[in-house]
Amino acid sequence: MRSKIVLYIAMTIDGFIASKNLSVKWLDKYMGKKTDYGYKKFFRGIDAVVVGNTTQKQFPTNYEGKPCFVFSRKETGAKDNITYVKGSAKSFMKKYKPKGNIWLLGGAEIINHFLKDNLVDEMRLTVMPEILGDGVRLFKEGNKGKMFKLVGKKSYGDVVELHYKK
């Protein structure tokens, strides 16, 4: 089974995923609502998680026992289902050979490494009805020319999920 990298992330209307201080506290107001914006269904369909160290520290979870790979410049080793990795997105894929649907969670730095290496197969962008004004943009410079096709969209009131495939 070939692996498929799926970026699944929330962002503001103006394209930010975190504030200047790397916080995602702006998302707190959307948590605990009656709807989960499709998260539970998405999570059931993934086989592993790839996340940056800063994001993992903000959301310290073990992802219900699914293999989780945390990109970190400092931490190494493994604990429970979490493996800390270093290096490029390409070297990670060669070394660990994750199988199935791989959730690329964030942050922007690791996402953009996977994009630059042309490893992102799908994007599920949940656009929140908010303008942050500044902070960490989802897409950084250097990823021009990447083409994706819109294959679906779903509305959760004012929140919209856009589903793209390569």
VEXGUSE-123340 format. One line per 8 residues: their letters; for each residue x, y, z of N, C-alpha, C, O, CB. Coordinates in Angstrom, 3 decimals. Atoms other than C-alpha are relative to their C-alpha. Glycine has a CB too. Layout:
N
a> X Y Z X Y Z X Y Z X Y Z X Y Z | ... $
END
This chain:
166
mrskivly> 0.853 -1.190 0.000 0.000 0.000 0.000 0.890 1.243 0.000 1.760 1.391 0.858 -0.966 0.004 1.235 | -0.742 -1.242 0.098 1.411 3.359 -1.050 -0.543 0.984 1.018 -1.748 1.034 1.266 -0.076 0.582 -1.424 | 0.454 -1.001 -0.957 1.293 6.115 1.503 -0.584 1.203 -0.724 -0.205 1.516 -1.853 1.151 0.435 0.911 | 0.622 -1.210 0.533 -0.833 9.188 0.913 0.082 1.051 1.101 -0.426 0.846 2.203 -1.499 -0.254 -0.460 | -0.144 -1.081 -0.969 0.032 12.441 2.677 -1.181 0.955 -0.172 -1.413 1.494 -1.254 1.368 0.751 -0.182 | 1.174 -0.868 0.023 -3.072 14.462 3.587 0.198 1.133 1.010 0.260 0.905 2.218 -1.299 -0.807 0.316 | -0.045 -1.173 -0.868 -2.732 17.978 4.948 -1.421 0.289 0.456 -2.305 0.528 -0.367 0.627 1.241 -0.734 | 1.317 -0.289 -0.582 -5.691 18.535 7.285 0.243 1.031 1.081 0.868 0.743 2.101 -0.713 -1.306 0.579 $
iamtidgf> -0.341 -1.090 -0.905 -5.615 21.884 9.037 -1.065 1.096 -0.057 -1.754 1.263 -1.063 1.383 0.577 -0.348 | 0.892 -1.164 -0.051 -7.685 24.874 10.120 0.816 1.259 -0.258 1.975 1.364 0.144 -0.735 0.090 1.376 | -0.645 -1.279 0.280 -6.851 28.356 8.909 -1.042 1.104 0.000 -2.242 0.846 -0.098 0.750 -0.039 -1.351 | 0.900 -1.146 0.055 -8.323 31.827 8.966 -0.296 0.359 -1.453 0.354 -0.134 -2.375 0.607 1.210 0.745 | 0.335 -0.467 1.350 -9.933 33.507 5.979 1.216 0.611 -0.683 1.396 0.467 -1.892 -1.142 1.023 0.052 | -1.170 -0.667 0.585 -6.709 35.473 5.496 1.249 -0.886 -0.023 2.353 -0.382 -0.228 0.299 1.268 0.769 | -1.075 0.945 0.249 -4.542 32.332 5.430 0.967 -0.268 1.138 2.047 -0.810 0.903 0.754 0.462 -1.119 | -0.892 0.236 -1.131 -3.041 32.192 8.933 -0.423 -1.246 0.773 -1.606 -1.573 0.867 0.020 1.221 0.930 $
iasknlsv> 0.274 1.180 -0.823 -2.722 29.073 11.086 0.391 0.220 1.452 0.012 -0.564 2.323 0.736 -1.208 -0.550 | -0.429 -0.305 -1.373 -1.150 30.652 14.178 0.283 1.494 0.104 0.485 2.179 -0.899 1.268 -0.835 0.401 | -0.327 -1.405 -0.238 -0.531 34.037 15.757 1.515 0.192 -0.100 2.254 -0.770 -0.306 -0.525 0.465 1.394 | -1.435 -0.297 0.088 2.876 35.770 15.716 0.821 -0.793 1.003 1.952 -1.183 0.712 0.238 1.478 0.214 | -0.738 0.742 -1.025 3.871 33.992 18.928 -0.210 -1.519 -0.122 0.029 -2.260 0.831 -0.427 0.472 1.394 | 0.196 1.414 0.349 3.020 30.607 17.288 -1.168 -0.658 0.722 -1.290 -1.882 0.714 1.250 -0.768 0.298 | 1.144 0.539 -0.736 -0.144 30.205 19.366 -1.178 -0.273 -0.940 -1.391 0.432 -1.926 -0.426 0.974 1.114 | 1.236 0.306 0.718 -3.304 28.592 18.045 -1.207 0.194 0.918 -2.268 -0.392 0.700 0.032 -1.445 -0.548 $
kwldkymg> 1.086 -0.289 -0.951 -5.424 29.890 20.922 -1.225 0.577 -0.704 -2.341 0.449 -0.199 0.483 0.976 1.081 | 1.140 -0.552 0.739 -7.600 31.645 18.332 -0.999 -1.097 -0.381 -2.163 -0.801 -0.653 0.487 0.731 -1.264 | 0.887 1.123 0.329 -9.050 28.175 17.600 -0.870 -0.445 1.177 -1.854 -1.159 0.985 0.822 -1.171 -0.483 | 0.714 0.469 -1.194 -10.276 27.678 21.183 -1.505 0.241 -0.072 -2.287 -0.590 0.391 0.557 0.682 1.229 | 1.431 -0.335 0.052 -13.617 29.366 20.492 -0.796 -0.963 -0.878 -2.022 -1.011 -0.787 -0.181 1.418 -0.514 | 0.681 0.955 0.881 -14.406 26.680 17.884 -0.041 -1.403 0.607 -0.769 -2.270 0.123 0.693 -0.045 -1.363 | -0.044 1.317 -0.647 -13.634 23.740 20.180 -1.222 -0.150 0.908 -1.736 0.831 1.444 1.325 -0.183 0.817 | 1.113 0.263 -0.892 -16.413 22.110 22.139 -1.356 0.395 -0.566 -2.365 0.330 0.135 0.219 0.710 1.276 $
kktdygyk> 1.283 -0.308 0.640 -19.081 23.216 19.685 -0.710 -1.316 -0.295 -0.121 -2.390 -0.170 0.199 0.842 -1.315 | 0.775 1.215 0.291 -21.821 20.776 18.712 0.571 -0.783 -1.174 0.449 -2.007 -1.217 -1.448 0.359 -0.287 | -0.569 0.680 1.156 -20.066 19.993 15.440 1.512 -0.123 0.150 2.148 0.721 0.781 -0.352 0.747 -1.296 | -1.451 0.182 -0.060 -16.535 18.644 15.074 0.655 0.346 -1.334 1.840 0.080 -1.533 0.342 -1.442 0.394 | -0.495 -0.437 1.314 -16.157 20.021 11.510 0.604 -1.153 -0.803 1.514 -0.934 -1.602 1.043 1.101 0.174 | -0.450 1.162 0.764 -15.588 16.501 10.140 1.224 -0.707 0.556 1.728 -1.650 -0.054 0.283 0.413 -1.378 | -1.244 0.552 -0.558 -12.639 15.692 12.409 -0.100 -1.497 0.307 0.789 -2.256 -0.080 0.371 0.751 1.268 | 0.095 1.415 -0.405 -13.884 12.341 13.802 0.030 -0.934 -1.209 0.723 -1.951 -1.198 -1.289 -0.239 0.807 $
kffrgida> 0.009 0.826 1.210 -14.608 10.927 10.355 1.386 -0.006 -0.650 1.881 -1.058 -1.055 -1.064 0.515 -1.004 | -1.345 -0.075 0.576 -11.257 12.167 9.033 0.971 -0.860 0.806 1.733 -1.640 0.234 0.492 1.464 -0.046 | -0.950 0.717 -0.854 -9.363 10.730 12.014 -0.141 -1.514 -0.125 0.858 -2.234 -0.098 -0.191 0.412 1.449 | 0.210 1.447 0.179 -10.933 7.287 11.576 0.680 -0.503 -1.269 1.056 -1.673 -1.345 -1.504 -0.324 -0.049 | -0.568 0.417 1.278 -9.523 7.235 8.035 1.504 0.157 -0.123 2.059 -0.099 -1.191 -0.638 0.757 -1.077 | -1.455 -0.147 0.102 -5.888 7.956 8.879 0.701 -1.154 0.700 0.150 -1.811 1.583 0.457 1.344 0.603 | -0.794 1.096 -0.548 -3.151 5.485 9.694 1.186 0.480 0.830 1.703 -0.277 1.653 0.494 -0.877 -1.117 | -1.135 -0.552 -0.739 -0.388 7.764 11.064 -0.086 1.524 -0.041 -0.839 2.096 -0.829 1.362 -0.500 -0.593 $
vvvgnttq> -0.003 -1.463 -0.106 0.321 11.402 11.998 1.435 0.499 -0.124 2.357 -0.084 0.447 -0.637 0.472 1.350 | -1.272 -0.708 0.082 3.206 13.689 11.043 -0.251 1.412 0.495 -1.160 2.093 0.022 0.587 -0.005 -1.465 | 0.229 -1.297 -0.633 3.542 16.837 13.136 1.338 0.629 0.365 2.317 -0.073 0.619 -0.899 -0.147 1.257 | -1.180 -0.712 -0.472 6.093 19.502 13.998 0.011 0.044 1.520 -1.032 -0.106 2.158 0.045 1.423 -0.579 | -0.173 0.024 -1.451 7.441 19.724 17.541 -0.795 1.100 0.702 -1.386 0.853 1.754 1.468 0.133 0.344 | 0.751 -1.101 -0.626 5.870 23.132 18.308 -1.483 -0.322 0.055 -2.132 -0.087 1.074 0.223 1.316 -0.766 | 1.411 0.373 0.034 2.434 21.902 17.244 -0.279 -1.117 0.991 -1.291 -1.086 1.691 -0.414 -0.429 -1.413 | 0.189 1.113 -0.940 2.851 18.688 19.243 -0.004 0.495 1.443 -0.755 -0.015 2.275 1.103 -1.055 -0.190 $
kqfptnye> -0.032 -0.537 -1.367 3.705 20.699 22.343 -1.293 0.746 0.342 -1.720 0.746 1.496 1.204 0.938 0.174 | 1.259 -0.701 -0.242 0.525 22.785 21.922 -1.168 -0.969 0.120 -2.135 -0.693 0.829 -0.270 0.999 -1.114 | 1.041 1.026 -0.036 -1.598 19.668 21.394 0.628 -1.323 0.412 0.739 -2.229 -0.414 -0.713 -0.130 -1.379 | -0.691 1.224 -0.426 0.135 16.988 23.489 -0.962 -1.178 0.102 -1.607 -1.384 1.130 0.693 0.222 1.348 | 0.902 1.146 0.045 -1.810 13.913 22.487 0.732 -1.178 -0.622 1.739 -0.990 -1.304 -1.292 0.332 -0.797 | -0.635 1.171 0.606 -0.930 10.370 21.483 -0.786 -0.497 -1.215 -0.477 -1.563 -1.747 0.133 -1.123 1.032 | 0.768 0.314 1.210 -3.479 10.300 18.617 -0.569 -1.414 0.032 -0.490 -2.153 -0.949 0.875 0.169 -1.233 | 0.692 1.278 -0.199 -5.319 7.244 19.999 0.820 -1.196 -0.467 0.283 -2.134 -1.055 -1.322 0.015 -0.728 $
gkpcfvfs> -0.851 1.143 0.293 -2.361 4.943 19.501 0.486 -0.127 -1.423 1.205 -1.075 -1.738 -0.706 -1.203 0.343 | -0.504 0.065 1.378 -1.737 5.667 15.833 1.457 0.464 0.002 1.818 1.342 0.786 -0.873 0.882 -0.974 | -1.389 -0.444 0.041 1.947 6.003 14.935 0.072 1.505 -0.269 -0.580 2.017 -1.179 0.783 -0.778 -1.077 | -0.152 -1.448 0.132 2.965 9.645 15.331 1.484 0.316 -0.138 2.302 -0.126 0.668 -0.623 0.753 1.223 | -1.377 -0.407 0.254 6.160 11.130 13.917 0.094 1.505 0.222 -0.558 2.287 -0.469 0.455 -0.390 -1.450 | -0.154 -1.408 -0.360 7.228 14.439 15.472 1.345 0.478 -0.509 2.388 -0.024 -0.090 -0.122 0.213 1.540 | -1.235 -0.585 0.498 9.788 16.481 13.554 0.548 0.958 1.043 -0.138 1.888 1.466 -0.227 0.724 -1.351 | -0.617 -0.806 -1.045 12.195 18.010 16.054 1.484 0.164 -0.288 2.136 -0.772 -0.751 -0.216 -0.637 1.388 $
rketgakd> -1.436 -0.212 0.159 15.649 19.567 15.877 0.777 -0.502 1.216 1.977 -0.760 1.125 0.292 1.481 -0.232 | -0.688 0.338 -1.255 16.433 18.590 19.480 -0.346 -1.383 0.523 0.548 -2.177 0.816 -0.332 1.018 1.053 | 0.406 1.265 -0.626 14.396 15.647 20.748 0.184 -1.168 -0.957 0.004 -1.036 -2.168 -1.461 0.072 0.461 | -0.153 1.216 0.806 15.093 12.129 19.546 -0.603 -1.173 0.778 -0.975 -1.042 1.944 1.515 -0.271 -0.345 | 0.479 1.200 -0.666 13.925 8.625 20.323 -1.488 -0.207 -0.170 -2.130 0.423 -1.010 0.332 0.056 1.453 | 1.414 0.359 0.099 10.488 7.166 20.862 -0.572 -0.228 1.390 0.128 -0.639 2.315 -0.190 -1.261 -0.877 | 0.727 0.262 -1.246 7.910 6.952 23.616 -1.428 -0.351 -0.390 -2.100 0.412 -1.083 0.044 1.243 0.987 | 1.320 0.505 0.382 4.711 4.943 23.293 -0.080 -0.044 -1.520 0.747 -0.694 -2.158 -1.144 0.888 0.595 $
nityvkgs> 0.160 0.028 1.454 3.494 5.548 19.729 0.637 1.216 -0.677 0.460 1.404 -1.881 -1.476 -0.071 -0.358 | -0.595 -1.224 0.550 5.462 8.818 19.249 1.483 -0.218 -0.254 2.227 -0.625 0.638 -0.212 1.201 0.958 | -1.402 0.086 0.390 8.770 8.794 17.359 0.469 1.383 -0.411 -0.142 2.017 -1.271 0.206 -1.026 -1.154 | -0.573 -1.298 0.359 10.894 11.950 17.198 0.987 -0.208 -1.131 1.853 -1.080 -1.061 0.692 0.679 1.225 | -0.836 0.155 1.191 12.581 12.394 13.828 0.661 1.322 -0.357 0.177 2.399 -0.009 -0.834 -0.518 -1.186 | -0.729 -1.164 0.506 15.092 14.767 12.261 0.177 -0.190 -1.496 -0.012 -1.286 -2.025 1.390 0.180 0.721 | -0.310 0.103 1.417 15.944 15.555 8.676 -1.104 0.540 -0.885 -2.038 1.192 -0.419 0.273 -1.422 -0.357 | 0.933 -0.515 1.002 14.032 16.330 5.517 -1.235 -0.892 -0.107 -1.264 -2.017 0.391 0.690 0.111 -1.366 $
aksfmkky> 1.218 0.772 0.247 10.582 15.197 4.509 0.322 -1.231 -0.857 -0.177 -2.326 -0.596 -1.074 0.881 -0.696 | -0.363 1.122 0.871 12.102 13.037 1.759 0.752 -1.082 0.765 0.476 -2.271 0.602 0.851 0.491 -1.171 | -0.769 1.001 -0.742 14.580 11.370 4.109 -0.895 -0.731 1.007 -0.711 -1.924 1.251 1.191 0.666 0.727 | 0.956 0.634 -0.907 11.773 10.712 6.598 -0.783 -1.083 -0.734 -0.903 -2.204 -0.239 -0.964 1.049 0.598 | 0.801 0.968 0.759 9.660 8.985 3.937 0.831 -1.222 -0.381 0.328 -2.345 -0.360 -0.579 0.657 -1.266 | -0.865 1.131 0.367 12.625 6.843 2.843 0.318 -0.868 1.208 0.288 -2.096 1.121 1.302 0.504 -0.634 | -0.416 0.753 -1.189 13.664 5.855 6.365 -1.151 -0.741 0.668 -1.026 -1.921 0.996 0.639 0.932 1.000 | 1.097 0.586 -0.781 10.292 5.220 8.017 -1.072 -0.680 -0.845 -1.824 -1.515 -0.342 -0.642 1.064 0.833 $
kpkgniwl> 0.950 0.620 0.922 8.197 4.270 4.980 -1.404 -0.156 0.593 -1.947 -1.261 0.615 0.518 -1.350 -0.424 | 1.353 0.123 -0.582 4.857 5.084 6.632 -0.999 -0.445 -1.072 -0.890 -0.067 -2.238 -0.456 1.354 0.630 | 0.986 0.560 0.932 1.918 3.286 5.040 -1.383 0.578 0.263 -1.685 1.013 1.374 -0.041 -1.532 0.112 | 1.386 -0.430 -0.131 -1.687 4.294 4.400 -0.158 1.509 -0.074 0.664 2.208 -0.667 -0.568 -0.501 1.294 | 0.305 -1.430 -0.010 -3.212 7.719 4.944 0.744 0.680 1.143 0.519 0.368 2.313 -1.525 0.237 0.128 | -0.840 -0.680 -0.981 -0.750 10.000 6.726 -0.521 1.424 0.159 -0.578 2.187 -0.806 1.509 -0.009 -0.432 | 0.495 -1.346 -0.301 -2.143 13.118 8.411 1.188 0.918 0.242 1.929 0.747 1.210 -0.952 -0.010 1.236 | -0.987 -1.061 -0.178 0.209 16.073 7.946 -0.707 1.120 0.735 -1.544 1.818 0.163 0.604 0.494 -1.378 $
lggaeiin> 0.742 -0.883 -0.887 -0.904 18.246 10.844 0.534 1.418 0.055 -0.264 2.354 0.021 -0.005 -0.566 1.363 | -0.550 -1.349 -0.132 1.436 21.216 11.111 1.206 -0.016 0.897 1.527 -1.045 1.492 -1.046 0.970 0.544 | 0.308 -1.328 0.467 2.998 23.639 11.647 0.499 0.294 -1.399 0.827 -0.593 -2.187 0.559 0.982 0.930 | -0.278 -0.499 1.342 3.813 25.734 8.641 1.349 -0.471 -0.531 1.475 -0.778 -1.716 -0.049 1.507 -0.008 | -1.335 0.377 0.464 7.492 24.828 8.502 0.017 -1.424 -0.549 0.513 -1.658 -1.652 1.015 0.133 1.137 | -0.016 1.388 0.458 6.990 21.072 8.252 -0.930 -0.185 -1.201 -0.625 -0.953 -2.114 -0.410 -0.947 1.143 | 0.909 0.073 1.145 4.026 21.513 5.908 0.705 0.451 -1.269 0.609 -0.198 -2.310 -1.251 0.857 0.244 | -0.665 -0.530 1.182 6.103 23.608 3.554 1.167 -0.858 -0.459 1.482 -0.862 -1.649 0.478 1.391 0.269 $
hflkdnlv> -1.031 0.959 0.417 8.960 21.058 3.587 -0.632 -1.130 -0.814 -0.090 -1.534 -1.843 0.747 -0.576 1.234 | 0.689 1.055 0.746 6.505 18.367 2.481 -0.493 0.514 -1.353 -0.439 -0.208 -2.349 -1.181 -0.548 0.818 | 0.430 -0.581 1.273 5.105 20.700 -0.184 1.170 0.174 -0.961 1.069 -0.178 -2.137 -0.681 1.346 0.236 | -1.175 -0.201 0.862 8.558 21.614 -1.511 0.510 -1.308 -0.575 0.978 -1.355 -1.712 1.117 0.684 0.777 | -0.430 1.315 0.471 9.405 17.924 -1.766 -1.084 -0.717 -0.805 -0.929 -1.883 -1.168 0.413 -0.858 1.178 | 1.100 0.519 0.818 6.116 17.399 -3.664 -0.600 -1.286 0.574 -0.906 -2.222 -0.163 0.486 -0.253 -1.418 | 0.489 1.198 -0.680 4.865 14.885 -1.085 -1.456 0.099 0.458 -2.016 -0.894 0.921 0.868 -0.288 1.182 | 1.386 -0.168 -0.454 1.406 16.316 -0.291 -0.933 -0.433 -1.120 -0.906 0.127 -2.215 -0.287 1.482 0.423 $
demrltvm> 0.930 0.539 0.996 -1.288 14.335 -2.122 -1.371 0.661 0.065 -2.029 0.838 -0.960 -0.149 -1.493 0.188 | 1.312 -0.622 -0.199 -4.400 15.983 -0.649 0.107 1.104 1.030 0.996 1.105 1.882 -1.049 -1.044 0.439 | 0.137 -1.044 -1.013 -5.357 19.072 1.299 -1.457 0.097 0.403 -2.352 0.141 -0.441 0.521 1.369 -0.521 | 1.326 -0.268 -0.562 -8.362 19.469 3.568 0.163 1.225 0.879 0.619 1.142 2.019 -0.577 -1.243 0.817 | -0.188 -1.282 -0.674 -8.393 23.112 4.564 -1.327 0.437 0.601 -2.293 0.691 -0.119 0.548 1.079 -0.983 | 1.202 -0.455 -0.683 -10.961 24.087 7.160 0.159 1.490 0.252 0.975 1.911 1.071 -0.242 -0.786 1.339 | -0.112 -1.457 -0.048 -11.477 27.824 6.748 -0.969 0.536 1.048 -2.186 0.397 0.933 -0.287 0.633 -1.396 | 0.779 -0.553 -1.103 -12.640 29.532 9.925 -0.382 1.447 -0.317 0.411 2.167 -0.923 0.797 -0.078 1.332 $
peilgdgv> 0.520 -1.325 0.373 -14.728 32.740 9.627 0.630 1.123 0.837 -0.038 1.800 1.618 -1.528 0.029 0.162 | -0.734 -0.937 -0.844 -12.078 34.961 11.114 1.193 0.561 -0.765 1.815 -0.134 -1.568 0.465 -0.684 1.304 | -1.198 -0.629 0.545 -9.380 37.417 10.067 0.959 0.222 1.162 0.654 0.962 2.098 -0.333 1.352 -0.742 | -0.991 -0.131 -1.063 -6.284 37.130 12.226 0.869 1.244 -0.210 1.317 1.859 0.758 0.879 -1.258 0.064 | -0.740 -1.228 0.297 -4.440 39.968 10.464 1.493 -0.178 -0.149 2.108 0.455 -1.007 -0.248 0.988 1.058 | -1.424 0.310 0.124 -0.929 38.631 11.010 0.278 -1.293 0.747 -0.591 -1.832 1.433 0.888 1.163 0.549 | -0.364 1.241 -0.666 0.925 35.615 12.280 0.744 -0.932 -0.932 1.534 -0.490 -1.766 -1.231 -0.686 0.541 | -0.673 1.024 0.800 2.088 32.370 10.692 -0.925 -0.402 -1.141 -2.021 -0.915 -0.918 0.387 -1.244 0.873 $
rlfkegnk> 0.774 0.376 1.191 0.837 31.829 7.155 0.112 -1.507 -0.243 1.145 -2.121 0.028 0.492 0.789 -1.251 | -0.023 1.417 0.331 -0.095 28.335 6.073 1.030 -0.275 -1.083 1.831 -1.201 -0.952 -1.385 -0.472 -0.448 | -0.911 0.236 1.118 1.837 28.605 2.814 1.085 1.066 -0.024 0.807 2.264 0.034 -0.766 -0.015 -1.337 | -1.142 -0.906 0.041 5.294 30.119 2.662 0.447 0.176 -1.439 0.012 -0.539 -2.342 1.164 -0.530 0.874 | -0.561 -0.222 1.336 7.185 31.492 -0.303 0.766 -1.240 -0.446 1.258 -2.013 0.376 0.926 1.245 -0.014 | -0.783 1.105 0.534 8.825 28.973 -2.597 -0.822 -1.199 -0.424 -0.263 -2.200 -0.873 0.990 -0.428 1.002 | 0.845 1.114 0.416 5.855 26.736 -3.306 -0.856 0.360 -1.216 -1.960 -0.158 -1.386 -0.893 -0.436 1.155 | 0.743 -0.380 1.205 4.774 28.359 -6.559 -0.136 -1.191 -0.947 0.714 -2.081 -0.979 0.698 1.176 -0.718 $
gkmfklvg> 0.183 1.002 1.029 3.385 26.171 -9.292 -0.584 -1.319 0.469 -0.755 -2.231 -0.340 1.279 -0.258 -0.638 | 0.634 1.222 -0.501 1.860 23.504 -7.064 -1.477 0.065 -0.365 -2.170 1.018 -0.008 0.198 -0.163 1.558 | 1.387 -0.012 0.466 -1.472 22.588 -8.593 -0.797 -1.101 0.684 -0.369 -2.253 0.760 -0.063 -0.166 -1.530 | 0.931 0.926 -0.622 -4.366 20.944 -6.794 -1.373 0.259 -0.601 -1.671 1.371 -1.036 -0.017 0.157 1.561 | 1.350 -0.115 0.544 -7.920 20.283 -7.960 -1.004 -0.089 1.135 -0.905 -0.970 1.990 -0.272 -1.096 -1.061 | 1.062 0.035 -0.994 -10.955 21.072 -5.822 -0.888 -1.208 -0.295 -1.453 -1.322 -1.382 -0.828 1.329 -0.006 | 0.812 1.204 0.190 -12.773 17.755 -5.324 -1.209 -0.032 0.928 -2.067 -0.905 0.806 0.847 -1.241 0.223 | 1.147 -0.039 -0.890 -15.194 18.709 -2.585 0.035 1.199 0.918 1.087 1.783 1.179 -0.070 -1.259 0.813 $
kksygdvv> 0.106 -1.070 -0.993 -16.436 21.329 -0.192 -1.194 -0.319 0.881 -2.199 -0.871 0.432 -0.149 1.418 -0.676 | 1.067 0.273 -0.953 -18.557 21.097 2.899 -0.124 1.192 0.922 0.872 1.744 1.389 0.270 -1.303 0.803 | 0.256 -1.137 -0.870 -20.174 23.815 4.946 -0.489 -0.484 1.356 -1.347 -1.361 1.456 -1.025 0.952 -0.635 | 0.437 0.216 -1.384 -20.533 23.710 8.722 -0.417 1.373 0.531 0.266 1.954 1.375 1.153 -0.664 0.902 | 0.399 -1.363 -0.341 -22.451 26.947 9.104 0.952 0.978 -0.656 1.077 1.001 -1.881 -0.026 0.210 1.534 | -0.952 -0.983 0.523 -19.873 29.719 8.732 1.373 -0.589 -0.294 2.219 0.090 -0.875 0.145 1.133 0.975 | -1.275 0.672 0.215 -16.990 27.225 8.608 -0.114 -0.861 -1.263 -1.119 -1.541 -1.473 0.400 -0.870 1.246 | 0.017 0.748 1.257 -16.072 25.657 5.247 1.250 -0.860 -0.109 2.361 -0.390 0.136 -0.103 0.955 -1.207 $
elhykk> -1.137 0.863 0.290 -13.874 22.665 4.476 0.151 -0.109 -1.508 -0.801 -0.442 -2.214 -0.175 -1.404 0.646 | -0.324 0.126 1.410 -12.190 22.714 1.068 0.903 -1.213 -0.158 1.915 -1.330 0.533 0.680 1.297 -0.553 | -0.751 1.247 0.197 -10.897 19.352 -0.194 0.635 0.027 -1.389 -0.054 0.094 -2.407 -0.929 -1.259 0.165 | -0.764 -0.036 1.242 -8.167 19.361 -2.840 0.825 -1.254 -0.153 1.266 -1.837 0.838 0.897 1.227 -0.048 | -0.912 1.108 0.308 -6.212 16.572 -4.560 0.966 0.453 -1.087 0.670 1.340 -1.887 -0.787 -1.278 -0.452 | -1.008 -0.280 1.028 -3.079 16.666 -6.675 -0.509 -0.396 -1.352 0.197 -0.238 -2.348 1.306 -0.726 0.297 $
END
